Amino acid sequence: MTDDAPEDDVPDPLPDGGTEAAGADDVALDPWGSSTVADYRKLFEEFGIEEFDEVLPEVPDPHYLMRRGVIFGHRDYRPVADAMRNDEPFAALSGFMPTGDPHIGHKLVFDEIIWHQEQGGDAHALIADLEAHSARGLTWDEIDEHARDYILSLLALGFDPEDGTLYRQSDNREVQDLAFELGSEARFSEFEGIYGFDGETDVSHMQSVVTQMADILYPQLDEPKPTVIPVGPDQDPHVRLARDLAARMRFFKVTEAFASFEADDAERVLLRRAYDARDEHAEDPDRPRCGEAADWLRAEAEPSDARTSVVEKLESAGKEPIRPRTRFLDRQATDEAFDALVEAVDGEKRVYDEHVDAFDLDRGAADELAREVELDHGGYGFVPPSSIYHRFMTGLTGGKMSSSVPASHISLLDDPEDGYDKVKSATTGGRETAEKQRELGGEADECPVYELYAYLLSGDDDEFAKEVYDECVGGERLCGGCKEQAAELMKEFLEEHQEKREEWEAKLDEVDIDLDSDRKRT
């Protein structure tokens, strides 16, 4: 969940002997290793990340990173977009592991947090100092120095500390207490599968994972609400685990059901199909029987494991009516909470040892009721956290950004003249000669310099970004002039940014975050 330093030329080994995520050919989703994605489309196929373009029309006044496709994917962002449109509570949070200088890659996340704050969100930004100490071995002196730089850049870019929350993991007792509670629902086997942890992994590193899960859910401690985590796609394993843990902490799971037995998602699809076709197979369509549905599915549905299993369940149920209902499954509710839920369900219902079936409640109303009962009885009522994912920036020298190659990236602390020189020396997507460039056009989609325009230098001016792109691919824009313009804009950006950093440094004591750790300097 934390954004880290630029990538190294030689990828670090995955943490503690870990491996790439299963089934991800050329797609390594490792929160602590070298972040690289050869084909972003595989993230949709392999990991279930959704394309952001599909939700973009639902976002009011979208950020330019969204409009330009830099933010390319999401998990369950619609509840956040809905909250924005309806002026309802929502939150945004991301964390930063202070392992080096903040750079232009971090600016993407800074901007996303600030934009959500400007849209009315409850914005959180944290320094992942426990993670930096446990997973990267930084001393507390090093962490303090880098943490100050991250906070100053975040403030200089527009984060409002009076309307948002800044904290360090090591200073936030609520986060640490929540991490302890979440740890009771996490299993080492999961850490093995997700992160590649093994018997050599130290306990502090494992503890840093549940601390990050607590960070992700922290904005919901006061009240459950949609919460978005803006990150690079390498942090998706953290988001998936946080969503799972949020669900496990709930008192009740709300699902659709059609009979007294349990069914999985694939089986429910078939049950819905059989119920909708009841006029075809039921002696009394107003009271279709499970056995009749079993016979119909055996004849009409394509063979599959789901068909085999659901037919067996329907046959066992025999003459029991098949009928849609909303089901409340008891996950870890207290006896008092379960009894309160039974009492709160209006209309026709059936009560079993471990679930309640309601026939007059739709899914949305049932979700609200389950959360209300949970909160009344001391539960968290977490909403599954959402996420958005941005593309990784290409290094100025081509390939990946590298902390060991200063020319490949621009630090937000770079001298403006140095920033100018780095852009002037950058690799481009130009042709071998000016003649070929005019004839064939440049390859803006492969150009690190054009990325600077799209990700940063054009700001909110889409017309300017498009103009640069069209002139490049149309052969009108040559690389020398393009780099000169970009270099000047980068110099201006760094000058302005560092002036604002100096202004904030003069009043940093007024910001509610302790940047001087009193921990032992090891």
C-alpha positions in Angstrom: 0.0 0.0 0.0 3.1 2.2 0.3 4.7 4.0 -2.7 8.4 3.4 -2.6 11.5 4.8 -4.3 12.2 4.5 -8.1 13.0 1.1 -9.4 16.5 -0.4 -9.5 18.0 -1.5 -12.8 18.5 -5.0 -11.4 15.3 -6.1 -9.8 15.5 -6.9 -6.1 14.7 -10.5 -5.3 11.1 -10.8 -4.1 10.8 -10.5 -0.3 12.3 -13.4 1.6 12.4 -15.8 -1.3 8.9 -15.0 -2.6 7.7 -15.5 -6.2 5.7 -13.7 -8.7 1.9 -13.8 -8.3 0.5 -17.1 -9.7 -0.4 -17.0 -13.4 1.1 -13.6 -14.0 3.3 -14.0 -17.1 5.5 -10.9 -17.1 3.4 -9.3 -14.5 5.1 -9.1 -11.1 2.8 -7.7 -8.3 5.3 -7.6 -5.5 4.9 -4.7 -3.0 8.5 -4.7 -1.9 10.4 -5.7 -5.1 11.0 -4.1 -8.4 7.8 -2.8 -9.8 7.3 -3.6 -13.5 4.3 -4.4 -15.7 5.1 -5.6 -19.2 1.4 -5.6 -20.3 -1.2 -3.8 -18.3 -4.0 -5.8 -20.0 -2.8 -8.9 -18.1 -3.7 -7.2 -14.9 -7.4 -7.2 -16.0 -7.2 -10.9 -17.0 -5.1 -12.3 -14.2 -6.0 -10.3 -11.2 -9.5 -9.0 -11.8 -8.5 -5.3 -11.9 -11.2 -3.4 -13.8 -10.6 -0.9 -16.5 -11.0 2.7 -15.3 -12.5 3.9 -18.5 -15.6 2.0 -17.7 -16.2 4.0 -14.5 -14.8 7.3 -15.7 -18.3 8.7 -16.9 -19.5 8.2 -13.3 -16.8 10.4 -11.8 -17.7 14.1 -11.4 -15.0 16.4 -12.7 -12.4 13.7 -13.1 -8.7 14.4 -12.5 -6.5 14.8 -15.6 -4.7 11.6 -14.7 -8.0 9.8 -15.0 -8.9 11.5 -18.3 -5.6 10.7 -19.9 -5.6 7.0 -18.9 -2.6 7.4 -16.5 -5.0 6.0 -13.9 -5.9 2.9 -15.9 -7.6 0.5 -13.5 -9.6 0.2 -10.3 -11.2 -2.2 -7.8 -14.7 -1.3 -6.8 -14.4 2.4 -7.3 -18.1 3.0 -8.0 -19.1 3.4 -4.4 -16.5 6.2 -4.1 -17.8 7.9 -7.3 -21.4 7.5 -6.1 -20.5 9.1 -2.8 -18.9 12.1 -4.6 -22.0 12.6 -6.8 -24.4 12.4 -3.9 -22.3 14.5 -1.5 -22.0 11.5 0.9 -19.0 10.6 3.1 -16.0 8.9 1.6 -12.3 8.8 2.2 -8.9 8.5 0.4 -5.7 7.1 1.9 -2.2 6.2 0.7 1.1 5.6 2.4 4.7 6.4 1.7 7.6 4.3 2.7 10.4 6.9 3.4 13.3 5.1 1.8 14.7 8.0 -0.3 13.8 11.3 -1.8 10.2 11.9 -3.0 10.2 12.0 -6.8 7.9 12.7 -9.7 6.5 9.2 -9.5 5.3 9.9 -5.9 3.7 13.1 -7.2 1.1 11.0 -8.9 -0.1 9.6 -5.6 0.2 13.0 -3.9 -2.0 14.5 -6.6 -4.6 11.7 -6.3 -4.9 12.1 -2.5 -5.2 15.9 -2.9 -7.8 15.7 -5.6 -10.0 13.4 -3.6 -9.7 15.8 -0.7 -10.8 18.7 -3.0 -13.8 16.6 -4.0 -14.9 16.5 -0.3 -13.2 13.3 0.8 -11.7 12.6 4.2 -8.0 12.5 3.1 -5.3 10.5 4.9 -1.6 10.3 4.1 0.7 8.3 6.3 4.4 7.6 6.7 5.0 3.9 6.7 7.9 4.0 9.1 7.3 0.7 10.7 7.4 -0.9 7.3 10.5 1.0 6.2 12.3 -0.2 9.4 11.2 -3.8 9.3 11.1 -4.5 5.5 14.0 -2.3 4.4 16.1 -2.0 7.5 16.3 1.8 7.5 17.4 3.5 10.8 15.1 5.8 12.5 17.4 8.8 11.7 17.1 8.0 8.0 13.3 7.5 8.3 12.9 10.9 10.1 14.9 12.7 7.4 12.9 11.2 4.5 9.6 11.5 6.3 10.1 15.3 6.6 10.8 15.5 2.8 7.7 13.5 1.9 5.4 15.6 4.1 6.8 18.9 2.9 6.2 17.9 -0.8 2.7 16.7 0.0 1.9 20.0 1.7 3.6 22.1 -1.1 1.4 20.3 -3.7 -1.8 21.3 -1.9 -2.7 18.9 0.8 -4.7 20.7 3.5 -3.5 19.4 6.9 -6.4 21.1 8.7 -9.0 19.2 6.7 -7.0 15.9 6.4 -5.1 13.5 8.5 -1.3 12.9 8.5 0.3 10.3 10.7 3.2 7.9 11.2 2.5 4.2 11.7 4.7 4.1 14.8 2.8 7.0 16.5 -0.8 5.9 15.7 -2.0 3.7 18.6 -5.4 3.2 16.9 -3.8 1.7 13.8 -1.6 -0.6 15.9 -4.6 -1.8 18.0 -6.6 -2.4 14.8 -3.6 -4.3 13.3 -3.7 -6.6 16.3 -7.4 -7.3 15.8 -6.9 -7.9 12.0 -4.1 -10.2 12.8 -6.5 -12.6 14.4 -8.2 -13.1 11.0 -5.0 -13.4 9.0 -3.2 -16.7 8.4 0.5 -17.4 7.7 -0.6 -19.6 4.8 -2.0 -16.5 3.2 1.2 -14.6 3.7 3.0 -17.5 2.0 0.7 -17.5 -1.0 0.4 -13.7 -1.4 3.9 -12.5 -0.5 6.1 -15.5 -0.6 6.9 -15.4 3.1 8.5 -18.5 4.5 10.3 -19.8 7.6 13.1 -17.2 7.1 10.7 -14.2 7.2 11.1 -12.2 10.3 8.0 -11.5 12.5 8.3 -7.7 12.2 8.0 -8.0 8.4 4.8 -10.0 8.8 3.6 -7.5 11.4 4.1 -4.7 9.0 1.6 -6.3 6.6 -1.2 -6.3 9.1 -0.2 -2.8 10.0 -0.8 -1.8 6.4 -4.1 -3.6 6.5 -5.0 -1.4 9.5 -3.9 1.7 7.6 -6.2 0.9 4.7 -9.2 0.4 7.1 -8.3 3.2 9.5 -10.4 5.9 7.8 -13.5 3.8 8.7 -12.9 3.6 12.4 -15.2 6.6 13.1 -17.9 5.5 10.6 -17.9 2.9 7.7 -17.7 4.7 4.4 -16.3 4.0 0.9 -12.5 4.5 0.9 -10.2 4.6 -2.0 -6.5 3.6 -1.9 -4.5 5.3 -4.8 -1.5 3.1 -5.6 0.6 1.6 -8.3 -0.5 -1.9 -9.4 2.4 -3.5 -7.5 0.4 -2.8 -4.3 -2.7 -4.7 -5.4 -1.8 -7.7 -3.2 -2.3 -5.5 -0.1 -5.6 -4.2 -1.4 -6.9 -7.7 -2.1 -5.9 -8.9 1.4 -7.4 -5.8 3.0 -10.7 -6.4 1.2 -10.7 -10.0 2.5 -10.0 -9.0 6.0 -12.6 -6.3 6.0 -15.2 -8.9 5.1 -14.0 -11.4 7.7 -14.3 -8.8 10.4 -18.0 -8.3 9.6 -20.7 -9.9 11.8 -22.8 -10.9 8.9 -22.4 -11.8 5.2 -25.4 -10.9 3.1 -26.1 -13.0 0.0 -28.9 -14.1 -2.3 -30.4 -17.6 -1.7 -33.1 -19.7 -3.2 -33.6 -22.6 -0.7 -32.4 -23.6 2.7 -29.1 -24.9 1.5 -25.9 -22.9 0.8 -24.8 -22.1 -2.7 -21.7 -20.4 -4.2 -21.8 -17.7 -6.8 -21.8 -20.0 -9.8 -24.5 -22.2 -8.3 -26.7 -19.1 -7.6 -26.6 -18.1 -11.2 -28.0 -21.5 -12.1 -30.6 -21.3 -9.3 -31.8 -17.9 -10.6 -32.0 -19.3 -14.1 -34.1 -22.2 -12.9 -36.4 -20.0 -10.8 -36.9 -17.6 -13.8 -37.9 -20.6 -15.9 -40.4 -22.0 -13.4 -43.3 -21.6 -15.9 -41.6 -24.3 -18.0 -41.0 -26.9 -15.4 -43.2 -26.4 -12.3 -46.5 -28.1 -11.8 -47.5 -25.0 -9.8 -45.4 -22.0 -11.0 -46.4 -20.1 -7.9 -44.7 -22.7 -5.8 -41.9 -24.4 -7.8 -40.1 -27.3 -6.1 -36.4 -27.9 -5.9 -36.7 -31.3 -7.4 -38.5 -29.8 -10.5 -35.7 -27.3 -10.8 -33.1 -30.1 -10.6 -34.7 -32.0 -13.5 -34.9 -28.8 -15.6 -31.3 -27.8 -15.0 -30.1 -31.3 -15.8 -31.8 -31.1 -19.2 -31.2 -27.4 -20.1 -28.0 -26.3 -18.5 -24.6 -26.9 -20.0 -22.6 -29.6 -18.1 -20.3 -28.0 -15.5 -19.1 -28.6 -11.9 -21.6 -25.9 -10.7 -24.4 -27.7 -12.5 -23.5 -31.1 -11.0 -23.2 -29.7 -7.4 -26.4 -27.6 -7.5 -28.5 -30.4 -9.0 -27.4 -32.6 -6.2 -28.4 -30.0 -3.7 -31.8 -29.4 -5.3 -32.5 -33.2 -5.4 -31.6 -33.5 -1.7 -34.0 -30.6 -1.0 -36.8 -32.5 -2.9 -40.2 -30.9 -2.5 -38.9 -27.8 -0.7 -40.0 -24.7 -2.6 -37.3 -22.8 -4.6 -37.9 -19.2 -3.8 -35.6 -16.1 -3.8 -34.7 -14.6 -0.5 -32.0 -12.4 1.1 -29.8 -14.4 3.5 -27.9 -13.1 6.5 -25.0 -15.5 7.3 -23.6 -15.4 10.8 -19.9 -14.9 10.5 -18.8 -13.9 13.9 -21.8 -12.1 15.5 -22.4 -12.3 19.2 -25.5 -14.1 20.3 -27.0 -10.7 21.2 -26.2 -9.3 17.8 -27.7 -12.3 16.1 -30.9 -12.1 18.1 -31.1 -8.3 17.4 -30.8 -9.0 13.7 -33.6 -11.5 13.8 -35.8 -9.0 15.7 -34.9 -6.2 13.2 -35.8 -8.2 10.0 -39.4 -7.1 9.1 -41.8 -9.2 7.1 -41.6 -12.9 6.3 -38.4 -14.6 7.5 -37.0 -18.0 8.4 -34.5 -18.4 11.2 -31.9 -21.1 11.3 -28.9 -21.8 13.6 -26.4 -19.8 11.5 -28.4 -17.7 9.1 -31.6 -15.8 8.7 -33.6 -15.7 5.4 -35.7 -12.6 4.7 -38.2 -12.6 1.9 -39.3 -9.0 1.9 -35.9 -7.2 2.0 -33.8 -6.4 -1.1 -30.0 -6.7 -1.0 -29.3 -3.0 -0.5 -31.7 -2.7 2.5 -30.3 -5.9 3.9 -26.7 -4.6 3.7 -27.7 -1.5 5.6 -29.6 -3.4 8.3 -26.7 -5.8 8.8 -24.2 -2.9 9.2 -26.6 -1.0 11.6 -27.0 -4.1 13.9 -23.2 -4.7 13.8 -22.4 -1.1 14.8 -25.0 -1.2 17.5 -23.3 -4.2 19.0 -19.7 -3.1 18.9 -18.6 -4.2 15.4 -16.7 -2.2 12.8 -19.1 -2.5 9.9 -16.3 -2.0 7.4 -17.0 -1.2 3.7 -14.6 -3.1 1.4 -11.9 -0.7 0.5 -11.6 0.4 -3.2 -8.5 1.2 -5.1 -7.3 3.0 -8.3 -4.1 2.2 -10.1 -1.7 4.4 -12.1 0.8 3.4 -14.7 4.5 3.4 -13.8 6.6 6.2 -15.2 9.4 5.3 -17.7 12.9 6.3 -16.7 14.3 9.3 -18.5 17.1 7.1 -19.8 14.7 4.5 -21.1 13.5 1.4 -19.3 12.7 1.6 -15.6 13.3 4.5 -13.2 16.3 3.6 -11.0 17.3 5.1 -7.7 20.9 4.0 -8.5 20.8 6.0 -11.8 20.1 9.6 -10.9 19.7 10.6 -14.6 16.7 8.2 -14.9 14.4 10.0 -12.5 13.7 13.5 -11.1 13.6 14.0 -7.4 11.3 16.7 -6.1 14.4 17.9 -4.3 16.6 18.2 -7.4 18.1 21.6 -8.1 15.9 23.1 -10.9 18.9 23.4 -13.1 19.7 19.7 -12.6 16.1 18.9 -13.5 16.4 20.9 -16.6 19.6 19.0 -17.6 18.1 15.6 -16.9 15.2 16.3 -19.2 17.5 17.7 -21.9 19.5 14.5 -21.8 16.5 12.2 -21.7 15.8 9.4 -24.2 12.9 10.2 -26.6 10.6 8.3 -28.9 12.0 10.1 -31.9 13.2 8.7 -35.2 16.9 8.4 -36.3 16.9 11.7 -38.3 14.8 14.8 -38.4 13.8 13.8 -42.0 12.4 10.5 -40.8 10.7 12.3 -37.9 8.9 14.6 -40.3 8.0 11.8 -42.6 6.9 9.1 -40.1 6.2 11.1 -37.0 7.6 10.4 -33.5 6.5 7.6 -31.2 5.0 9.5 -28.4 3.5 6.4 -26.8 7.1 5.1 -26.3 8.6 8.5 -25.2 9.7 9.2 -21.6 9.6 12.9 -22.4 6.0 12.8 -23.6 5.1 11.0 -20.4 6.4 14.1 -18.5 3.9 16.2 -20.5 1.0 13.8 -19.9 1.7 13.0 -16.3 3.0 16.4 -15.0 4.0 19.2 -17.2 0.6 19.8 -19.0 -1.2 20.1 -15.6 -4.9 20.2 -16.1 -4.6 21.5 -19.7 -5.7 18.5 -21.9 -5.6 20.6 -25.0 -1.9 21.3 -24.5 -1.1 17.6 -23.8 -3.0 16.6 -27.0 -1.3 19.3 -29.0 2.1 18.0 -28.0 1.1 14.4 -28.8 -0.5 15.3 -32.2 2.5 17.4 -33.3 4.9 14.6 -32.3 3.1 11.7 -34.1 2.3 14.0 -37.0 6.0 14.9 -37.6 5.6 18.6 -36.8 7.4 18.5 -33.5 11.1 17.5 -33.4 12.8 16.1 -30.3 15.2 18.9 -29.7 12.6 21.6 -29.3 10.2 19.3 -27.5 12.9 18.5 -24.9 13.8 22.2 -24.5 10.2 23.1 -23.8 9.8 20.2 -21.4 13.1 21.0 -19.6 12.0 24.6 -19.1 8.6 23.5 -17.8 10.3 21.1 -15.4 12.7 23.8 -14.2 9.7 26.1 -13.5 7.8 23.3 -11.7 10.8 22.5 -9.4 11.4 26.2 -8.7 7.7 26.7 -7.7 7.5 23.5 -5.8 10.6 24.1 -3.7 9.5 27.7 -2.9 6.3 26.2 -1.5 8.3 23.6 0.4 10.3 26.4 2.0 7.0 28.2 3.0 5.7 25.1 4.6 9.0 24.3 6.3 8.7 27.6 8.1 5.4 26.5 9.6 5.9 22.8 9.8 5.7 22.8 13.6 2.0 23.8 13.2 1.2 20.5 11.4 -0.1 17.7 13.5 2.6 15.1 12.9 5.8 14.3 14.8 8.7 14.1 12.5 11.3 13.4 15.1 11.1 9.8 16.4 12.2 9.0 19.9 12.9 5.4 19.0 16.3 3.9 19.4 18.6 4.8 16.5 19.2 1.3 15.1 
